């Protein structure tokens, strides 16, 4: 009993924000910087309705392994309540110069007023004053709108790059509703794939992951399109505490793989991150079957939202049509501000 009590006391101590990490306060919101470890961060992210991969601890740690950026966490408090989180990447140079970027955050854990929302963004911005040799880029998880632009301009930031678009699929709906929501052409392609002699297997690494990432890299280099390198995808898979968060779905005809996709879970959400298909896979509509099987599996494991990733009708029209065909919500974000 004494050992159990001691362990519980140690856990409570590790979860308690450190006093020397307390930041500024504004309009009743207090920022706590680097006050939680990876385990606690993962627990807090899991409390969010939905969150982007770029705000996960695995992504932050993978960036620290693949680049000069270091992840810095912020927890925003309203009294005793945690209301928002932000994972920021910092690159420090000799002489005090620092580049920082917030991508697809903050993540909100509770409803906040417009005043509190503005305070959270301003507290982040205050950490990186230009006068103290900081270059700070913010790509927030805010919709492209006049209100979002006004909020960001109100804290002294200006737009630099137009907004990223993605598709969010609500997996809280039952499978019958999700299937009915597929666009007609997409659903017909799925039916054709289901009639083919294709077997789909899922796993968490090993040979299927290596097979997919090798072909993904070859395709990425040959087509010269922007996509995460295979080594970085592998680093995300290796950096997470949950080694089953990164899942590979592979389509086989006989013993030969013809296509594969990869999803990464983060909290109640998951991201469709990488995919590859060959000629036979395209002919047999294997990607439709793979993504549908992934949707089923993710629902079974409690995932509530699936982020289908970037949509770009100009540079990737085919991929964009495929993602939009799943029937989710098209979201365009506010863009990158400096």
Order of alpha helices (4+ residues) and beta strands (2+ residues): alpha-beta-beta-alpha-alpha-beta-beta-beta-beta-alpha-beta-alpha-beta-beta-alpha-alpha-beta-alpha-alpha-beta-beta-beta-alpha-alpha-beta-alpha-beta-beta
